[in-house]
Amino acid sequence: MVNFFGLSVRMDVFHAVLREAAHFVMHLILAGLMFRVLILFMKTKGALIVCVLICFVVALFDEVMQGRVSGRTCEMLDLVLNLLGVETGLLVGVLMSSEA
């Protein structure tokens, strides 16, 4: 058991939630930063499209490669979490953009 913010949580549950959150946060940061760079070179709509395509390929590649590693699996839930992170990162990027 792990004491997390006053709650007792089983270690395996804590580890699973932490892994899933890492998928989301990693792709949120990737998309947000990539979008901020892309809007320096193109209009907002083009930057969004390019960023979504690149981040989708990265997320898909990440899951496929993970499935090829012994002891790891390629899971659709992880891909969905990656893409939700991308969408959230883009939302934050657009809201922070001076062009939005």
C-alpha positions as CSV (number, residue, x, y, z in Angstrom):
1,M,0.0,0.0,0.0
2,V,1.1,3.5,-0.8
3,N,-0.1,6.6,1.1
4,F,-0.8,9.1,-1.6
5,F,-2.2,12.5,-0.5
6,G,-3.8,10.8,2.5
7,L,-5.3,7.9,0.5
8,S,-4.1,4.4,0.8
9,V,-3.6,2.9,-2.7
10,R,-2.3,-0.5,-3.7
11,M,1.1,-0.2,-5.4
12,D,0.0,-1.9,-8.6
13,V,-3.0,0.5,-9.0
14,F,-0.7,3.5,-8.3
15,H,1.8,2.3,-10.8
16,A,-0.9,1.7,-13.5
17,V,-2.4,5.1,-13.0
18,L,1.1,6.8,-13.1
19,R,1.9,5.0,-16.3
20,E,-1.3,6.0,-18.0
21,A,-0.9,9.6,-16.8
22,A,2.6,9.6,-18.2
23,H,1.3,8.8,-21.7
24,F,-1.1,11.7,-21.5
25,V,1.4,14.3,-20.1
26,M,4.2,13.3,-22.5
27,H,2.1,13.8,-25.6
28,L,0.5,17.0,-24.1
29,I,4.0,18.5,-23.8
30,L,5.1,17.3,-27.2
31,A,2.0,18.7,-29.0
32,G,2.1,22.0,-27.1
33,L,5.7,22.7,-27.8
34,M,5.6,21.5,-31.4
35,F,2.6,23.7,-32.1
36,R,4.4,26.7,-30.6
37,V,7.3,26.1,-32.9
38,L,5.2,25.5,-36.0
39,I,3.2,28.7,-35.7
40,L,6.5,30.6,-36.1
41,F,6.6,29.2,-39.7
42,M,3.0,28.8,-40.8
43,K,-0.6,30.0,-40.0
44,T,-2.4,28.6,-37.1
45,K,-4.7,26.2,-39.1
46,G,-1.7,24.7,-41.0
47,A,0.3,24.4,-37.7
48,L,-2.6,22.5,-36.1
49,I,-2.9,20.1,-39.0
50,V,0.8,19.4,-39.3
51,C,1.1,19.0,-35.5
52,V,-1.8,16.5,-35.3
53,L,-0.3,14.4,-38.1
54,I,3.2,14.4,-36.6
55,C,2.0,13.7,-33.1
56,F,-0.4,10.9,-34.4
57,V,2.6,9.2,-36.2
58,V,4.8,9.6,-33.1
59,A,2.0,8.1,-30.8
60,L,1.4,5.2,-33.2
61,F,5.1,4.5,-33.6
62,D,5.5,4.6,-29.8
63,E,2.8,2.0,-29.3
64,V,4.0,-0.3,-32.2
65,M,7.5,-0.2,-30.9
66,Q,6.3,-0.8,-27.3
67,G,4.5,-3.9,-28.6
68,R,7.7,-5.3,-30.0
69,V,9.6,-5.1,-26.7
70,S,9.5,-8.3,-24.6
71,G,7.2,-7.8,-21.6
72,R,5.4,-4.8,-23.0
73,T,2.2,-4.6,-25.0
74,C,0.7,-2.3,-27.6
75,E,-2.6,-1.1,-26.2
76,M,-5.3,0.9,-27.8
77,L,-6.1,2.7,-24.5
78,D,-2.5,4.0,-24.5
79,L,-2.9,5.3,-28.0
80,V,-6.2,7.0,-27.1
81,L,-4.5,8.6,-24.0
82,N,-1.6,9.8,-26.2
83,L,-4.1,11.4,-28.6
84,L,-6.1,13.0,-25.8
85,G,-2.8,14.4,-24.6
86,V,-2.1,15.8,-28.0
87,E,-5.5,17.4,-28.2
88,T,-5.1,19.0,-24.8
89,G,-1.6,20.2,-25.6
90,L,-2.9,21.8,-28.8
91,L,-5.8,23.4,-27.0
92,V,-3.3,24.9,-24.5
93,G,-1.0,26.0,-27.3
94,V,-3.8,27.7,-29.2
95,L,-5.1,29.4,-26.1
96,M,-1.5,30.7,-25.4
97,S,-0.9,31.7,-29.0
98,S,-1.1,35.4,-29.8
99,E,-2.6,34.4,-33.2
100,A,-5.6,32.6,-31.7
